[in-house]
Amino acid sequence: MKCPPLLLCLGVGRRRFPIWLPLFLLWPLAAAVIIVLAPLVLLAALILWPLGWGKPLLLSGPLFFDVFCALRGLEVNLNVGNRLMLISFK
């Protein structure tokens, strides 16, 4: 089962005081946007199907979800000069 990341941790500066952003609070908003845009995507897919762009358009939603789920466990440490930054998806 694919599970998207729940939290985003941002650490900035030498002391790296982490800022925790709860990503799970954005899921209901994202679901509402997807439900509202679904008829428009279906209409666009029907219009673009003869040109060969319909199927990729329909498959782009699950593809973006797979990429978002793959972010879980990603940690990026940036070290530029005297600036430090940590980005972590949990």
ZIGIBEL-V478256 format. One record per backbone hydrogen bond with DSSP energy under -1.0 kcal/mol. CO is the residue of the C=O (numbers start at 1). NH is the residue of the N-H. Records with the same first field share a line. If there is no record, write none. Layout:
# ZIGIBEL-V478256
CO=NH ; NH
This chain:
# ZIGIBEL-V478256
6=23 ; 24
7=90
8=21
9=88
10=19
11=86
19=10
21=8
23=26
26=30
27=31
28=32
29=33
30=34
31=35
32=36
33=37
34=38
37=41
38=42
39=43
40=44
41=45
42=46
43=47
44=48
45=49
48=53
49=52
53=57
54=58
55=59
59=63
60=64
61=65
62=66
63=67
64=68
65=69
66=70
69=72
71=74
74=89
76=87
78=85
80=83
83=80
84=13
85=78
86=11
87=76
88=9
89=73
